[in-house]
Amino acid sequence: MSVPFAVLRHAPTVWNGEGRLQGTTDIPLSADGEAAAKTWHLPSPADRWKRVCSPLIRARRTAELVRPSAPIIVESRLREMSFGVWEGKSVAQLRAAGGEPSLRPSGSASTSIRRAGNRRAWRWSGCRRGPARSRRANRSSP
């Protein structure tokens, strides 16, 4: 069974325009971001899919503005990753302060993040079985 889904990033914020890391900092859309999101229209069949977004205002507002209008489910598990003390700083500032920052999770953390995302996608789709269970069930079939 396949579960179609799409990921839509929030419209621009002032911090996006300034190249600053925002992570969990709740930055609203910029005026340009609001204007841009109002012009976005989901194509068929995505225009009829369930909409789920992060609780952060930039994600919620983008979901509200995208057309056609649809109910939105706010899901706290979609909250962006925290950049900790890096939040509000640009990559250029971080490089100037101490070298090349690595913004990518490494090792098992990256794998567990990906697996958690897969489980969430299956749960939100309404499926009872995730991909691993479906594969196991298929193996035992004649």
C-alpha positions in Angstrom: 0.0 0.0 0.0 1.4 3.4 -0.9 0.4 6.6 1.0 0.8 9.7 -1.0 1.9 12.8 0.8 3.5 16.1 0.1 5.7 18.4 2.2 5.2 22.2 1.8 7.7 24.5 3.5 6.4 27.6 5.2 6.5 30.9 3.3 9.4 33.3 4.0 10.0 35.0 7.3 12.2 38.1 8.0 14.8 35.7 9.4 14.8 33.7 6.2 15.5 36.9 4.3 18.4 37.7 6.6 19.8 34.2 6.4 19.3 33.6 10.2 18.6 30.1 11.7 15.1 30.1 13.3 14.5 26.5 14.3 12.0 26.6 17.2 12.0 30.4 17.6 8.4 31.3 16.6 9.1 33.9 13.9 6.0 35.0 11.9 5.8 35.3 8.1 7.2 38.5 6.6 4.9 40.7 4.6 6.4 39.2 1.5 5.8 35.7 2.9 2.2 36.5 3.5 1.8 37.8 0.0 3.6 34.8 -1.5 1.5 32.2 0.4 -1.7 33.8 -0.7 -0.7 33.0 -4.3 0.1 29.3 -3.6 -2.5 26.8 -4.8 -2.2 23.1 -4.2 -2.6 21.0 -7.3 -4.9 18.0 -7.5 -5.0 15.5 -5.8 -3.0 17.2 -3.0 -5.7 19.9 -2.7 -8.0 17.2 -1.1 -5.5 15.7 1.3 -5.4 16.1 5.0 -3.3 19.1 6.1 -1.1 18.8 9.1 1.3 21.5 10.3 3.8 22.5 13.0 2.4 24.6 15.9 4.8 27.5 14.9 3.0 30.5 13.6 4.9 30.6 10.3 3.8 27.0 9.5 0.2 27.6 10.7 -0.2 30.8 8.8 1.2 29.3 5.6 -1.3 26.4 5.9 -4.1 28.9 6.4 -3.2 30.9 3.3 -2.6 28.1 0.8 -5.5 27.6 -1.5 -7.9 25.9 -1.6 -8.8 26.5 2.0 -9.1 23.4 4.2 -9.1 22.4 7.9 -5.7 22.2 9.4 -4.5 19.8 12.1 -1.7 21.3 14.3 0.7 18.6 15.2 3.3 19.4 17.9 5.5 16.5 16.8 6.2 18.4 13.6 7.9 21.2 15.6 11.1 22.3 13.9 14.5 21.2 15.4 16.2 23.5 17.8 19.4 25.2 16.9 20.0 26.1 20.5 22.5 28.9 20.9 22.7 29.2 17.1 19.1 30.4 16.8 18.9 33.9 15.4 22.4 33.8 14.0 23.4 33.4 10.4 25.7 30.7 9.1 28.2 33.5 8.2 28.2 34.6 11.9 28.7 31.1 13.1 31.6 30.6 10.7 33.2 33.8 11.8 32.9 32.8 15.4 34.5 29.4 15.1 34.6 27.6 11.9 32.3 25.6 9.8 29.2 24.5 11.7 27.7 21.1 10.9 23.9 21.5 10.8 23.2 17.9 9.9 22.4 15.3 12.5 24.9 12.5 12.4 24.9 8.7 13.0 22.0 7.0 14.8 20.3 10.4 15.5 19.8 10.9 11.8 18.4 7.4 11.4 16.1 7.7 14.4 14.8 11.1 13.1 14.1 9.5 9.7 12.3 6.5 11.2 10.2 8.7 13.5 9.2 10.7 10.4 8.2 7.6 8.6 6.1 6.4 11.6 4.4 9.7 11.8 3.6 9.9 8.1 1.9 6.4 8.3 -0.1 7.4 11.5 -1.3 10.7 10.0 -2.4 8.9 6.8 -4.8 6.8 8.8 -3.1 3.5 8.0 -3.1 0.9 10.7 0.2 -0.7 9.5 3.5 1.1 9.0 5.9 0.1 6.2 7.8 -2.4 8.3 4.7 -4.3 9.4 3.4 -4.3 5.8 6.7 -5.8 4.5 6.7 -8.5 7.2 3.1 -9.4 6.3 4.1 -9.6 2.6 7.0 -12.0 3.4 4.8 -14.4 5.2 2.3 -14.5 2.4 2.4 -17.5 0.0 
